[in-house]
Amino acid sequence: MKITLLILGIALVLFIGYGLYKASQLKTIRIVKSVTIKCPREEAFSMIVELKNFPKWSPFLKQDPSQKYEVKGTDGKVGAQYHWVGNGGKDVGYQEITEIDSLKLVRTKCHIEKPFVAHPDFVYTLSESPAGVTVTQDFKVESDLMSAFFMWMGGAKKEMEKTNEQGLQLLKEVLEK
């Protein structure tokens, strides 16, 4: 019995140690994704900067069609906010435009209140190429070690990558229709 408890104790310590090591690598998560879209740069920029357009390509709304949302402030300008409540009130937050460089860049800061507290940044840059306009999404979120530990256990980074990719693909679909 003592040997079994000792083995379980050692296994638990190793699991927690490994988890904390992996979590330390997730304290800052940065995901950069790009998509090239066959449309004028102005249309792509408008789709991103005007928050009223976000429901057309939001991966979150696609995952939760019952989500409620509202745009506050002057849409398309610094300070405009996109508020949401989804998943029966379990997902709550808003994103705010914090920087705009016409036809080149839109920066937003997210303020997630539920199901956890987080403040990720999204930076969208646009550049032209012979194939169309390339939209690059640079996502960054920082968290404490305990939050990172739970993100590691839940595979959060992989889910974030999947959601960000889905959003860019939806943006492409909407703009190429």
C-alpha positions as CSV (number, residue, x, y, z in Angstrom):
1,M,0.0,0.0,0.0
2,K,2.8,2.4,0.9
3,I,4.6,1.7,-2.4
4,T,1.5,2.3,-4.4
5,L,1.0,5.7,-2.6
6,L,4.6,6.6,-3.1
7,I,4.4,5.8,-6.8
8,L,1.2,7.8,-7.2
9,G,2.8,10.7,-5.3
10,I,5.8,10.6,-7.5
11,A,3.6,10.4,-10.6
12,L,1.6,13.4,-9.4
13,V,4.7,15.5,-8.7
14,L,6.1,14.6,-12.2
15,F,2.8,15.5,-13.8
16,I,2.5,18.8,-12.1
17,G,6.2,19.6,-12.7
18,Y,5.8,18.8,-16.4
19,G,2.6,20.8,-16.6
20,L,4.2,23.8,-15.0
21,Y,7.1,23.6,-17.4
22,K,4.7,23.5,-20.4
23,A,2.5,26.2,-18.8
24,S,5.6,28.5,-18.6
25,Q,5.8,28.3,-22.3
26,L,2.2,29.4,-22.7
27,K,2.3,32.5,-20.5
28,T,2.6,34.4,-23.8
29,I,0.7,32.9,-26.7
30,R,1.3,34.5,-30.1
31,I,-0.5,33.2,-33.2
32,V,0.2,34.8,-36.6
33,K,-2.0,33.7,-39.6
34,S,-2.5,35.1,-43.0
35,V,-5.0,34.7,-45.9
36,T,-4.9,36.2,-49.4
37,I,-8.2,37.4,-50.6
38,K,-9.3,38.3,-54.2
39,C,-10.9,41.7,-53.5
40,P,-10.0,45.3,-53.4
41,R,-7.9,46.4,-50.3
42,E,-10.6,49.0,-49.4
43,E,-13.3,46.2,-49.1
44,A,-11.1,44.1,-46.9
45,F,-10.1,47.0,-44.7
46,S,-13.8,48.1,-44.4
47,M,-14.8,44.6,-43.4
48,I,-12.3,44.6,-40.6
49,V,-12.5,48.2,-39.3
50,E,-16.3,48.5,-39.3
51,L,-17.3,46.4,-36.3
52,K,-20.9,46.1,-37.7
53,N,-19.3,43.7,-40.3
54,F,-17.7,41.4,-37.7
55,P,-20.8,39.1,-37.4
56,K,-20.4,38.3,-41.1
57,W,-17.0,36.6,-40.5
58,S,-16.9,36.0,-36.7
59,P,-15.8,32.4,-35.9
60,F,-17.4,32.9,-32.4
61,L,-20.8,33.7,-33.9
62,K,-20.4,30.7,-36.2
63,Q,-19.7,28.5,-33.2
64,D,-22.6,30.1,-31.2
65,P,-25.3,31.5,-33.5
66,S,-27.4,32.6,-30.5
67,Q,-24.7,35.0,-29.4
68,K,-26.0,38.6,-28.8
69,Y,-23.8,41.5,-29.9
70,E,-23.9,45.3,-30.0
71,V,-21.6,47.9,-31.5
72,K,-20.9,51.0,-29.3
73,G,-19.2,54.2,-30.2
74,T,-18.5,55.5,-33.7
75,D,-18.1,52.4,-35.8
76,G,-14.9,52.3,-37.8
77,K,-13.1,54.7,-35.5
78,V,-10.7,54.3,-32.6
79,G,-12.7,53.7,-29.5
80,A,-15.5,51.8,-31.2
81,Q,-16.5,48.6,-29.3
82,Y,-18.1,45.3,-30.2
83,H,-19.8,43.8,-27.1
84,W,-21.0,40.2,-27.0
85,V,-22.8,37.8,-24.7
86,G,-22.9,34.2,-25.8
87,N,-23.3,30.6,-24.7
88,G,-26.3,31.5,-22.4
89,G,-24.4,34.3,-20.7
90,K,-21.3,32.2,-20.1
91,D,-19.2,34.1,-22.6
92,V,-19.0,37.8,-22.1
93,G,-16.7,40.5,-23.3
94,Y,-15.9,43.2,-25.8
95,Q,-13.3,44.2,-28.2
96,E,-12.2,47.8,-28.8
97,I,-10.5,49.4,-31.7
98,T,-7.3,51.0,-30.4
99,E,-5.4,51.9,-33.5
100,I,-6.1,52.5,-37.2
101,D,-3.7,53.2,-40.1
102,S,-6.0,53.6,-43.1
103,L,-6.0,50.6,-45.4
104,K,-2.9,49.2,-43.6
105,L,-3.7,48.3,-40.0
106,V,-6.4,47.8,-37.5
107,R,-5.5,47.0,-33.8
108,T,-8.1,45.8,-31.3
109,K,-7.9,45.0,-27.6
110,C,-10.2,42.3,-26.3
111,H,-11.6,42.4,-22.8
112,I,-12.9,38.9,-22.0
113,E,-14.8,38.7,-18.7
114,K,-16.3,35.2,-18.9
115,P,-15.6,32.2,-19.0
116,F,-12.2,33.6,-17.8
117,V,-10.5,36.9,-17.7
118,A,-8.1,37.7,-20.5
119,H,-7.0,40.7,-22.6
120,P,-5.7,39.5,-26.0
121,D,-4.6,41.9,-28.8
122,F,-5.5,41.4,-32.4
123,V,-3.5,43.3,-35.1
124,Y,-4.7,43.0,-38.7
125,T,-2.3,44.2,-41.4
126,L,-3.2,44.4,-45.0
127,S,-0.9,44.3,-48.0
128,E,-1.4,44.0,-51.7
129,S,0.0,41.3,-53.9
130,P,-0.7,40.2,-57.5
131,A,-3.0,37.5,-56.0
132,G,-5.1,40.0,-54.1
133,V,-4.9,41.5,-50.6
134,T,-3.1,39.6,-47.9
135,V,-4.6,40.0,-44.4
136,T,-2.4,39.0,-41.6
137,Q,-3.8,38.5,-38.1
138,D,-1.3,38.8,-35.3
139,F,-2.9,37.5,-32.0
140,K,-1.2,37.8,-28.7
141,V,-2.4,37.0,-25.2
142,E,-0.5,36.9,-21.9
143,S,-1.5,35.1,-18.8
144,D,-0.2,34.1,-15.4
145,L,1.3,30.7,-14.7
146,M,-1.9,29.2,-13.2
147,S,-4.0,30.3,-16.1
148,A,-1.4,29.0,-18.5
149,F,-1.4,25.6,-16.7
150,F,-5.1,25.2,-17.2
151,M,-4.8,26.4,-20.8
152,W,-2.1,23.7,-21.3
153,M,-4.4,21.0,-19.8
154,G,-7.3,22.1,-22.0
155,G,-5.3,22.4,-25.2
156,A,-6.2,26.0,-25.5
157,K,-3.5,27.1,-27.9
158,K,-4.6,24.6,-30.5
159,E,-8.2,25.7,-30.1
160,M,-7.1,29.4,-30.5
161,E,-5.2,28.6,-33.6
162,K,-8.2,26.7,-35.1
163,T,-10.6,29.6,-34.2
164,N,-8.2,32.3,-35.6
165,E,-7.8,30.3,-38.9
166,Q,-11.6,29.8,-39.1
167,G,-12.1,33.6,-38.7
168,L,-9.7,34.4,-41.6
169,Q,-11.3,31.8,-43.8
170,L,-14.8,33.2,-43.1
171,L,-13.4,36.7,-43.9
172,K,-12.1,35.3,-47.2
173,E,-15.5,33.6,-48.0
174,V,-17.5,36.8,-47.3
175,L,-15.2,39.1,-49.4
176,E,-14.9,36.7,-52.3
177,K,-18.7,36.2,-52.8
